[in-house]
């Protein structure tokens, strides 16, 4: 973790290429190149179907490998790497160094088959989901195709992989444990989020909504199709759009922040809500703000977006779409069924709530616990609660950490970026 002069972190609009995930801005704050869970390095583009590492070609190679074939004509097929999940938790390991950096538990296809030997999981081609690839030029070795698989039925795999110092960790815990200045960890988090979203979608989309028949994977798990000949309906991965907005009182230089009963003590955040059928994003911002706080909104300005694959399995990938919303009324009337409280806060108070030291402490604490889990020290503990350790002892209030779009909306306003 580099030493920071400023306590603000904001998104960088994609103006420059070949830069790390962060940079020092002219105000000496760190700016992220991509929001957390975005910037996935293995799915930046889809290869043509004729390429050996395209979903279609890779899936045919996969079926041949599962049938026992090991010799192929030139050109040789790409290497396969597999990332197992159990109940939405990816396999992870830790480097064990001083900064306790974690990494995804990729297994070669051969090693993965060996691990499954004698377990409760029977490997079939329809269980594996295509994630993406890296060409020979990108990998500087052989081309690699990446797959994800849900092995939740393989109870014995936890102990088997644990002996190799791997463990299945909640994605939220990995999110907090990620050092946002570490390109590799940020990339791993984006890959894990994409994989979890796809696998959870497969687990919850088992039957056709038109005829009730079974849905089966197609195109290497990138979509599903009804098995009934007279139907054959195709179903694609679900994305749930959510508007999230920082409501601003421009005249009095204040921002509206809210808190919910599920929040940890002293945490305040932006308003948010799901998009409803038949409304625009701007309409959703105005409707949700009025419904939850009674505040009327006029101008709505887009800021940025963020995939959010750490919600419930019924909504495996929300897309958070961030806005600044300018209030035209100021009297707050809180809907207690939605919020615990909502208040106007001055720019100075909100600036003080960007308690960077708490986020850094949370990151180091969670990374250390992931390391301990992988070593079997805290085996079996659910570390999802580590998401809460960003609360500190000194600050009277704080806002979500740099892994959340709410942080970047708030930080941008506090430091007059893009407002």
Secondary structure, DSSP 8 states (H G I E B T S, - for coil): ----SSS-EEE--S--SS--SEEE-TTS-EEESS-TT---TT-SS---TTSTTSHHHHHHHHHHHHTT-----SS---EEEEEEEETTEEEEEE--STT--EEE--EEHHHHHHHHTTSS----GGGEEEEEEE-HHHHSSS-EEEEEEE-TT-HHHHHHHHTTTEEEE-HHHHHHH--TT-HHHHHHHHHHHHHHHHHHHHHH--B-TTT--BEEEEGGGTEEEE--TTT--EEE---EEEEEEEEEETTTTEEEEEE-TTS-TTB-B-EEEE--TT--HHHHHHHHHHHHH---EEEEEEEEEEEETTS-GGG--EEEEEEEEEES-------TTT-SEEEEEEHHHHHHH--HHHHHHHHHHHHHHHHHHHTTTTTT--GGGGGGTT--SS-S-B---TTSHHHHHHHHHHTT---
